[in-house]
Amino acid sequence: AVSRTEAAGHGWQVGSTVGVTFADATERFTVRALFDGGGVAGDYLMTPQAWAPHRVQDSAGLVAVALRPGVALADGRAAVQHTADGYGGPRVQTRDEYAASNAAGVDTMLSVVYALLALAVLIALLGIANTLGLAVHERTRELGLLRAVGQTRGGLRAMVRWESVLVAAFGTVGGLGLGVLLGWALVRASDAAGTGAFAVPPAQLTVVLLAGLVAGAAAGLRPAARAARLDVLRAVAAE
């Protein structure tokens, strides 16, 4: 049996003869069935009888077991565990446990990515703070005129903080959009076996967006305080 994608790539159909090379010989097989997607099983399936003449040692990496209708998961797991104990005690897992164990390596990689992301965010916040600090210095006369015509210190602080939030919002939204696009491209390019699926996590993205806005507001605290402390007369008279 061959996956439809693999069969289409080689021009095979049901009834086609395919040469299969083993470690000891090459044998001709007939394609008897096509199936959708490689999945966990891969793109090729053959019976144990066809494999037996060429095997050196059985080394099954995964045995999938389907329970009969009506069998409780706990009872089925106990039965499988009892049978598996006679073969070196391999690990027996449910579908969810198997998915979680496979995702453990990805979670480790994500932890590293999140650490790098935190460092990048810190650098970005320093950049926002420095940019706003320079902007306050360059707009000293403008800020002084705003205070002279009646703007309060609180209003001036809020204005600078909102500028910081807007800068952070543009950066966060742009980063999220680019990240989603690159994530989709990476999944499509690397998932040759067809076992993965691209999904956008709205909750995590929302948290990242809100965290970016809060961080942007925090980055603007010092420049906003500096702008509010400007002496009105000196600021108006500044060149």
C-alpha positions in Angstrom: 0.0 0.0 0.0 1.3 3.4 -1.0 0.1 6.9 0.0 -1.6 8.8 -2.8 0.9 11.6 -2.7 3.9 9.2 -3.1 2.0 7.2 -5.8 1.2 10.4 -7.8 4.9 11.5 -7.6 6.0 8.2 -9.2 3.0 7.7 -11.5 1.9 4.5 -9.7 -1.7 3.2 -9.6 -3.3 0.2 -8.1 -1.8 -2.8 -10.0 1.5 -1.1 -10.7 4.6 -3.1 -10.1 7.2 -1.5 -7.9 10.8 -2.6 -7.1 11.6 -2.6 -3.4 15.2 -2.8 -2.3 16.0 -4.6 1.0 19.3 -5.0 2.7 19.8 -8.4 1.0 17.9 -8.2 -2.3 15.5 -6.4 -4.5 12.0 -7.7 -4.9 9.1 -6.7 -7.1 5.8 -5.9 -5.4 2.3 -5.0 -6.7 0.5 -1.9 -5.4 -2.7 -3.2 -4.0 -4.1 -0.1 -2.3 -3.7 3.6 -2.0 -4.3 5.6 1.1 -4.6 9.3 2.0 -1.6 10.9 3.8 1.5 9.2 5.2 0.8 10.0 8.8 2.5 8.0 11.5 2.8 4.9 9.3 4.8 6.7 6.6 4.2 6.5 2.8 4.6 2.7 2.4 3.0 -0.3 4.1 3.6 -4.0 3.6 2.5 -7.1 5.4 4.8 -8.9 8.0 4.8 -11.9 5.7 6.4 -9.8 2.9 9.0 -8.4 5.2 9.9 -11.6 7.1 12.2 -13.1 4.4 14.4 -10.0 4.5 14.4 -9.1 8.2 17.5 -9.5 10.3 15.9 -8.7 13.7 12.5 -7.5 14.5 12.7 -3.9 15.8 9.2 -2.4 15.8 9.4 1.2 16.8 5.7 1.7 17.2 2.8 -0.7 17.6 -0.7 1.0 17.3 -3.5 -0.8 19.0 -7.2 -0.1 18.4 -9.7 -1.1 21.1 -12.9 -2.8 20.3 -16.1 -0.8 20.7 -17.3 -0.7 24.3 -13.9 -1.5 25.8 -12.9 1.1 28.4 -9.6 2.8 28.0 -8.3 1.7 31.4 -9.2 -1.9 30.7 -7.7 -1.9 27.2 -4.5 -0.3 28.5 -4.1 -2.9 31.3 -4.5 -5.7 28.7 -2.0 -4.2 26.4 0.4 -3.6 29.3 0.1 -7.2 30.4 1.0 -8.4 26.9 3.8 -5.8 26.4 5.5 -6.8 29.7 6.6 -10.0 28.1 8.6 -8.1 25.4 11.0 -6.1 27.5 8.4 -3.8 29.1 7.9 -1.2 26.3 6.1 2.0 27.2 2.4 1.8 26.8 0.7 5.2 26.1 -2.7 6.5 25.2 -3.1 8.6 22.1 -2.9 11.8 24.2 0.2 10.6 26.0 1.9 9.7 22.8 1.2 13.1 21.3 2.5 14.8 24.5 5.7 12.8 24.5 6.4 13.7 20.9 5.7 17.3 21.7 8.2 17.3 24.6 11.1 18.0 22.3 9.2 20.8 20.6 8.4 22.3 24.0 12.1 22.4 24.9 12.8 24.2 21.6 10.0 26.6 22.3 11.4 27.4 25.7 14.7 28.4 24.0 12.7 30.5 21.5 10.8 32.2 24.3 14.0 33.1 26.1 15.4 34.6 22.9 12.1 36.4 22.4 12.3 37.9 25.9 15.8 39.2 25.2 14.7 40.6 21.9 11.7 42.3 23.6 14.1 43.8 26.2 16.3 45.2 23.5 13.2 46.6 21.7 12.0 48.3 24.8 15.4 49.9 25.4 15.2 51.1 21.8 11.7 52.6 22.3 12.8 54.3 25.5 15.9 55.8 23.8 13.9 56.9 20.8 11.3 58.7 22.9 14.0 60.2 25.1 15.6 61.7 22.0 12.2 62.8 20.7 11.5 64.6 23.9 14.9 66.4 23.7 14.3 67.4 20.1 10.7 68.6 20.8 11.5 70.6 23.9 10.1 73.8 22.4 7.0 72.0 21.1 6.3 70.4 24.5 6.9 73.8 26.3 4.3 75.5 24.0 1.8 72.8 24.8 2.3 73.3 28.5 2.1 77.1 27.9 -1.3 76.9 26.3 -2.8 74.8 29.1 -1.8 71.2 28.8 -1.3 69.6 32.2 1.7 67.6 33.2 -0.5 64.5 33.4 -1.8 65.1 29.9 1.8 65.5 28.6 2.9 62.3 30.3 -0.1 60.4 28.8 0.7 61.8 25.3 4.3 60.5 25.4 3.2 57.1 26.9 0.6 56.7 24.1 3.3 57.4 21.5 5.3 54.6 23.1 2.3 52.2 23.1 1.6 53.0 19.4 5.2 52.2 18.5 5.0 48.9 20.5 1.7 48.1 18.9 3.0 48.5 15.3 6.0 46.3 16.2 4.0 43.6 18.0 1.3 43.3 15.3 3.9 43.3 12.5 5.9 40.6 14.4 2.9 38.4 15.0 1.8 38.6 11.4 5.3 37.8 10.2 5.6 35.0 12.8 2.4 33.4 11.7 3.4 33.5 8.1 6.8 32.0 8.7 5.3 29.4 11.0 2.9 28.3 8.2 5.8 28.2 5.7 7.9 26.2 8.1 5.2 23.6 8.7 4.5 23.2 5.0 8.2 22.9 4.2 9.2 20.5 7.0 6.2 18.2 7.3 7.0 15.7 4.6 5.4 12.8 6.5 2.1 14.6 6.8 1.9 14.1 10.6 1.7 17.8 11.5 -0.9 20.5 11.0 -0.7 24.3 11.1 -2.9 26.0 13.7 -3.0 29.6 14.9 -3.2 29.8 18.7 -5.5 32.9 19.3 -5.1 32.8 23.1 -1.3 32.9 23.0 -1.2 35.5 20.3 -3.6 37.7 22.3 -1.5 37.4 25.4 1.6 38.3 23.4 -0.2 41.4 21.9 -1.4 42.6 25.3 2.1 42.0 26.8 3.6 44.0 24.0 1.2 46.9 24.6 1.9 46.8 28.4 5.7 46.7 27.8 5.4 49.6 25.4 3.6 51.6 28.0 6.3 50.7 30.6 9.1 51.8 28.1 7.5 55.2 27.9 7.4 55.9 31.6 10.8 57.5 31.9 10.6 59.7 28.8 7.1 60.8 29.8 8.2 61.8 33.3 11.1 63.7 31.7 8.8 65.6 29.4 6.5 66.4 32.3 9.4 67.9 34.4 10.4 70.4 31.6 10.5 74.0 32.8 7.9 75.8 30.6 9.8 79.1 30.2 13.1 77.4 29.4 11.4 75.0 27.0 9.6 77.8 25.1 12.8 79.7 24.8 14.8 76.7 23.6 16.2 76.8 20.1 
